């Protein structure tokens, strides 16, 4: 009889835990899957593959920042970057 008592106590805990994990949002798992590394190089071009410094898609850091999502990584390759802003300085 004791064995059934222990099982009866553990069963609700196990089922409750399973429901708690099932109800958790998958945002962290989805974020990890949607992570992308954007490469910036002075010789970058949008037609490139974007998988390394030699094939970077972006030639300015600002362009890569504008294209990046919140979970992305921007890898700035060695070089000299000339950034400009559309808004005039005061």
C-alpha positions in Angstrom: 0.0 0.0 0.0 2.9 2.4 0.6 4.1 2.0 -2.9 0.8 3.3 -4.3 0.9 6.2 -1.9 4.3 7.3 -3.2 3.3 6.9 -6.8 0.2 8.9 -6.2 2.3 11.7 -4.8 4.9 11.7 -7.6 2.4 11.4 -10.4 0.9 14.9 -10.0 4.4 16.4 -9.7 5.6 14.7 -12.9 2.5 15.6 -14.9 2.6 19.2 -13.6 6.2 19.5 -14.6 5.5 18.2 -18.0 2.8 20.7 -18.5 5.0 23.5 -17.3 7.7 22.7 -19.8 5.2 22.3 -22.6 3.7 25.7 -21.8 7.0 27.5 -21.9 7.5 29.7 -24.9 10.0 28.5 -27.5 11.5 31.9 -27.9 14.9 31.0 -26.6 15.1 27.9 -28.8 13.8 29.8 -31.8 16.3 32.6 -31.1 19.2 30.2 -31.1 18.1 28.7 -34.4 17.6 32.1 -36.0 21.0 33.4 -35.0 23.0 34.8 -37.9 26.5 36.2 -38.2 26.8 39.2 -40.5 30.2 40.0 -41.9 31.3 43.6 -42.7 34.3 44.3 -44.8 35.4 47.5 -46.8 35.2 45.3 -49.9 31.8 43.9 -49.0 28.9 43.8 -51.5 25.2 42.7 -51.2 25.8 40.1 -54.0 28.3 38.2 -51.9 27.6 35.1 -49.9 28.3 36.7 -46.5 30.0 33.7 -44.9 33.4 35.2 -44.2 35.4 38.4 -44.4 36.3 37.6 -48.0 32.6 37.2 -49.0 31.1 39.9 -46.7 27.7 41.3 -47.7 28.1 44.7 -46.0 30.7 47.4 -46.7 29.7 49.7 -43.8 29.1 48.9 -40.2 25.9 51.0 -40.2 24.4 48.8 -43.0 25.1 45.6 -41.1 23.5 47.1 -37.9 20.4 48.1 -39.9 20.1 44.6 -41.4 20.7 42.7 -38.1 18.0 41.2 -36.0 18.2 41.3 -32.2 20.0 37.9 -31.9 22.5 38.3 -34.7 26.2 38.9 -34.4 28.1 41.4 -36.5 31.7 40.5 -37.3 33.7 43.6 -38.4 36.6 42.6 -40.5 39.9 44.4 -40.6 40.0 47.6 -42.6 39.2 51.2 -42.8 35.5 52.2 -42.8 34.1 55.5 -43.9 30.7 55.9 -42.3 28.4 58.7 -43.0 25.1 59.9 -41.7 22.2 61.3 -43.6 21.4 63.8 -40.8 23.5 66.9 -40.7 25.6 67.6 -37.5 24.6 70.6 -35.4 
